[in-house]
Amino acid sequence: MRAVLGGYFSVIAFAMLPPLLWQYAVALKRFNNYFLQVDFWFMLFAAYYCVVLLINYMAGGTAIIVQKYVASLVFCIDLYCIFRLLDLSDRRFILLTTGALLLMSVITFYFSIDGFFYLRSLDEASNPESLATYQGFARSYVYALLIVVATVKSVGMRIVLYALAAISLFLNGARSEFSAVLFVIPIIELYHARHKLYSIALTGFLSIWIGTNIDRIAGMLPQSRILQLFDLSHSSSIAARDQLSADAWRTITRNPILGDFASYADGHYAHNILCAWVDFGLIGFVFFAVLLCWPAVQLAANGYFSGRKSPDFILAFLFACITVLWALTAKAVPDMSIGAALGAFAKYRYGMMYGKTGQAQGVVP
């Protein structure tokens, strides 16, 4: 049971793909005008992705890298369907998600050793490879957190959730997920704030105070990989990622149009959007970059400063923001967060244009 709680992401993702696609097809048939431009562009993204993988597989591309990309595509499609069909007004679903978030927090605390979460060291499964990595566990945690926080109106309750998430992710040691949570907290609070300028000034003051006292704060905390975020010059991981980015750029300069699919050893890819240029060429790089920025720009310009507050809006905007953040700093592209961001974006736009009934409400697409 503990191993099931820890992992099997790929197995579950492939098993869930048919029923999720079926539910999406049912929604297309049931609701008027359900198919939007976002749906079209996501399908085009999936089609382009498949074509590139098929061509490179037939040309003798590295099988393990092709296999991982196939799994990544399945993750993207699953998450697109989930967030496209998500109903944040369903109280039972929110309660279950909150319960899952609390359970993941308990698991993190319970399986922490000397202030660090590490499932495999406890030998809790006959096959440790079936267990989630700390990064996979943290990613699931962040996704659940954003869903719950998007529906919480009480600022006090949101602060409790932020504190719980910060402690859990600090113990987990996943730096990109920890950074993402810190990144979205001011975005969420500024969105809900009645006095925007006051909130901006308060955020700036807190940032300056933390920046000037970072050494003292770090000295009060137990040792963790998270502390490397406060001094990147001493991070071996950052140095390695810089080298991988430099290698990717050299590949791009040699093959700027088509890239050079799987021209690196397994796992030695650029942990940013340059990976898309290497493996999917210039067209893929531009396509993915537009898909990343489009929801964030649209939502920032049309709704972030609106007086009307919407859980669907803030969920879509949060995923759009962290997807861009991760693409620039931490994750290979395409990452599964693209599916979540586009799915949530499509769900919000459909609700604004047609509502749950599918009847037009006079909102321009």
N, C-alpha and C positions, 0 to 999 in steps of 0.2 A: 504493500500500500504506500509506503514512504517513497519508493522509487516512482510510483505512478504520480504522486504529488510533485516529484522533482522534475519529471521530464516527459520523454516520448513525444516531443513537439512535432517532429516530422510525421510520425505514424498517425497521430491524431489529425494533423493538417490534411493529409491525403484522404483519411477516412471521412472527414467532414466536408470535403470539396463537393461531392455529388449532392448531398442534401442541401447545402447552402446554395448551390447553383439552381436547384429545384425551387427553393423558396424565392429566390430572385426572379425566376421565370414566372412563378405564381403571382408575384407582385406586379410584374409587367402586364400580365393578363387582367389582373383584378382592378388596378388603378388606372384612371385616365391619364394620359400624358406622362407616364412614369419614366419613360426613357428620355433622359436629358442629354445635353451636349457633354456633360461630364462623363456619363456612361459611355458615350461614343469614344471619347478620347482615352478612357481607361481601356476599352476593348482594343483600340488601335495600339496602345502601349503594350498590351498583352500579346497581340498578334506580332508586332515588331520583335518583341522579346523572343517569342517562339521561333520566328524565322531565323534570327541570328543564331540561336542555339542549335537549331536543326542543321543549318549550313555548316557551322563549325564542327558539329559532331560528325557529320558525314565527311568532312575534310580531315578528320583525324584529330580533332581537338582533345585536350586532356580530359579523360572521361570523368574524373572525380570533380573537376571544376564545373563541367557541364551538369553533372548530377546535383551539385550544390546550387547552381543557378535554377535548375528545375524546381528544387525544393523552395527556393526563395520566391519563385513565381507563384507557386501554390500558396505560400504564405500570403503574398500580396492579394491574390484573388479571394482567398478565404476572408481576409480582413476587410477587403472592399465590400464583400457581400454582408458581412456582419455589421459594419458601420453604416452601410446603405440601408439596412433593414432595422436598425436600432430604434427602439422606442423609449426615450428617456422619461416619458410620462408613466411608464409601467413601474409602479412602486415595488412590486414583487421582484422585478429584475434588479432594481437599484439596491434593494435589501440583500439580494443574493450576491451582487457584486461587492457590496460593502462587507458582507461576511467573508467573501473570498479574499478581500484586501486585508482584513484583520487576521485571517488564517495564515496568509503569507507572511504577515508581520510576526506572528507567533512562531512560525517555522524558522524565520530568520533569527529571532532571538534564541530559540531553543538550540539550534544547530550551530551557534556561534562558538568558536573556541578562541580564547584570548582576544576577544573583540573582533573576530573575523569570521564571517559566514563561509563555511566550506563543507558541502554535503559529502563529497567523496572521501574525505579524511575519516568519516565515521563508518565507512564500509556498510552502508545501509542497503546495498543491493548486491546481488550475486554478480551482476554485470554493471560496474560503475559507469560505463559509457552511456548507459541508459538514463543516467541522472542529468538534470539540467546543469548547465554551466551557471556560474554566478551571474553572467551577463544575461543569459536567457531568462533566468528567474527574475532579475531586475527589470528586464523589458516587460514581462508580464505584469509586474508590480506597477510600473509606471502607467501602463495602459488602463489597468483597473482603477488606479488613483485618479486619472484624468476623467474617467467616466463618472466616478462618484463626486468629485469636486465640482464638475460642471453642473450638477443638480442641487448643490448645497447653497442655500441662500444666507445662512447664518455665518457671519464673519468669524465668530468664535469657534464654530465647528470646523470651518476651513482651516483655522490656525492649528487646531488639534490634529487634523489630517496632515498638514504640512510638517508638523513636529514628528508625527509618527513615521511619515515617509522619509524625512531627513535622517532619523535615527536608523531605520531599517536599511536604507541604501548606504549609509555610512558603514554599517557593519558588513553589508554585502560587498562593498569595495568597487562597485561598477561606476567608474568615473563619469562616463558619458550620460548614464541615466541619472546619477546624482546631480550633474550639471544641468540636465534638462529640467529637473524639478525646481532647482533654484532659479532657472531662467524663466519658468512660467509663473512663478508665484507673483511677481510684480505685474505681469500681464493680466492675471486673473483679478487681482485686487484693484488695479487701475480701471479695469472694465466695470467692476461693480461700484467703484467709488462715486459718490455724489459730487465731490469737489475734486476734479481731476488735477488742478494745479497743486493743491495741497498734497495730494497723494504722490505726485511726481517729486515734489520737494522733499517729502518724507523718505521716499525711496532713494533719492540722491544722497540725503544725509546719512541714512543707514549704510549705503554702499561705501561712502567715504570713511565712516567710522570703522566698518569692518576692515577696509583696506589698510587703515593706519594701525589697526590692532591685530592684524592677522597672525603675527608671530606669537603674540601672547595667547590668542585663541587656540592656535595649533598646539602650543605647549601644554594646554589643559586637556587635550584630547588624546585617546589611546592611539597607538600606531595603526595606520591604515593607508591603503593605496590612495584613498581620497585626498590625503594631505599633499600628495604630489601636485594636485591642481593649484596649490598655493605657491609652489616653487617649481615651475616647469623645467628649469635648468638642471634640476637633479632627478628628472624623470627619465629612466631608461626607456620606458615605453614611448614617450614623446620623441626621443631621439630616433628610435627605431621607425616610428611612423613617418618622421621627416625624411628618413632615408628611403622608405617605400614610396613616398610621394615624389621624391627626386627621381627614383627609378622609373616611376610611371610617366613623369614628364619627359624623360629621355626617350621612352618608347613612343610617346605622342609626337615628339619632334621628328622621329624617324618615319612614323606612319600617321600623319596628321588627319588623313581623310577616313581611312578604314580602321585605324587602330591595329592592334595585334592581339587577338583573343587568346587568353590563357598563356601569355608569354612570360609568366612568372610561376614560381613554385607554389604549390597548394598552400594557401594561407598568407602568402607574401604579396598581397594586393594593397593598393593605396586605400587607406581608410578615409576616403572622401570621394567627392564626385568625379575626380580624375579617373577613378576606376571605371566609370561608365564610358569615358572616352577611350580608354585602353581596350575594353572588351566589346563595345558597341559602336565605335567609330564616332566621327564628328556629328553625324545625324542623330545618333542615339544620345550623345552628350547634350546637344541642344534640346532635343525632345524631352529628355528627363529633366533638364534644368527648367524648362517652361512648365512642366507638370508640377515641379516643386514650388515654383514661385507664384504661379497663377492663383491657387486658392488663397495663399497668404496675402497677396496684393488685393485681390477682390474683396476679401473679408475685412481687411484693414480699412479700405476705402469706403466700404458700404456696410456699416453695422457696428464697428468697434466702439464708436463714440455715440451711438444711438441711445436714446433714452429707453428704448424698449429692450429688455434683457431676455435672452433666449439661451437655454441650456444647449440646444442644438448648435447655435452660433458659436458659443465659447468653446465647445468641444471641438468643432471643426477648426477653429482658429488656433487652438492649442496644438493640435496635431500638425497643422500646417507649419507652425512655428518650429516645433521640435524636429520636424522632418528636414526643414532647411538647416537648422542648427547642426543636426547630425551629419547631413550631407557635406557640410563645410568642414567639420572638425573630427568626426568619429566613425561614421559608418560607410561601408561600401554602398554604391548606388548601382542598381535599384535596391533599396531596402524595403522590408515589409511595411514600414511606417508610411510609405507612399500609398499603399492600398487603404490603410486606415484613414489617412488625411483626405484622399479623394472620395472615399465612401462617405465620410462624415460631411464633407463639403456638398456632395450631391444630395444627401439627406436634408441638409439645411436649405438648400436652394429649392428643392421640391416642396418642402413645407412652406416656404415663403411664397412660392408661386401658386400652389394649388391646395395646400393643406392636406390633411389625411384623407379627405374624401376624393381628391383628384379633380375637384372643381376649381376652375381658374379664379384667382382672387385679385386680379388686376396688377400683379407685380411683373415688371418687365424681366425676362430671363437674362 
